Amino acid sequence: MSVAFFDVDETLITVKSMFAFLRHWLAENGDDGGEYARITDEIKQLAAAGTPREEINRHY
């Protein structure tokens, strides 16, 4: 059985669950933080450029 939990409106947990999960998943797969930084930088650039949230979520 697989389970996923995301608190999209931040009412249950104080961290951004999407990013906490991404950091964890990448670390479990050998990332030293570099890939996480690259991905989150891309997402920040997309957001700053006004990219719609739906597109950013697909990129994620």
Secondary structure, DSSP 8 states (H G I E B T S, - for coil): -------TTSSS-SS-HHHHHHHHHHHHTT--SHHHHHHHHHHHHHHHTT--HHHHHHH-
